[in-house]
């Protein structure tokens, strides 16, 4: 059963302040963890691209020389 964000927020509003704070803390921690997982996935993808020779390394001067 799909619920809307508004419906979920309405249900949370019915909780005590303490329980609302607990929900806030849990959601905040899950968001942080999700961002960490995204960063790690991006890192793994970058490592794979480097392994496959799809990336270069160099200085800022090298970058400008390549695009100029």
C-alpha positions in Angstrom: 0.0 0.0 0.0 1.6 3.3 -1.1 1.3 6.2 1.2 2.0 9.8 0.5 4.5 11.9 2.3 1.7 14.0 3.6 0.0 11.0 5.1 3.2 9.8 6.8 3.8 13.3 8.2 0.3 13.5 9.5 0.8 10.2 11.3 4.1 11.4 12.7 2.4 14.6 14.0 0.1 12.4 16.1 3.1 11.0 18.0 4.4 12.5 21.2 7.1 15.1 20.8 9.7 12.6 22.1 8.6 10.0 19.5 8.7 12.7 16.8 12.3 13.6 17.9 13.2 9.9 17.7 11.7 9.6 14.2 13.7 12.8 13.2 16.9 11.3 14.5 16.4 7.9 12.8 15.5 9.5 9.5 18.5 11.9 9.7 20.9 9.0 10.4 19.4 7.0 7.5 19.9 10.0 5.2 23.5 10.3 6.3 24.1 6.5 5.7 22.4 6.7 2.3 24.7 9.6 1.3 27.8 7.6 2.5 26.7 4.6 0.4 26.3 6.9 -2.7 29.7 8.4 -2.1 31.3 4.9 -1.8 29.5 3.7 -4.9 30.8 6.8 -6.8 34.3 6.0 -5.5 34.1 2.4 -6.6 32.9 3.5 -10.0 35.8 5.9 -10.3 38.3 3.2 -9.3 36.9 0.9 -12.0 37.1 3.7 -14.6 40.7 4.3 -13.7 41.4 0.6 -13.8 39.9 0.5 -17.3 42.0 3.4 -18.4 39.0 5.7 -18.9 40.5 8.5 -16.7 43.7 10.5 -16.6 45.6 12.1 -13.8 47.6 15.3 -14.0 47.9 18.9 -12.8 45.5 21.7 -13.4 47.9 22.9 -16.1 47.5 19.5 -17.8 43.8 19.8 -17.7 43.8 23.3 -19.3 46.2 22.1 -21.9 43.9 19.2 -22.8 40.8 21.4 -23.1 42.5 24.3 -24.7 
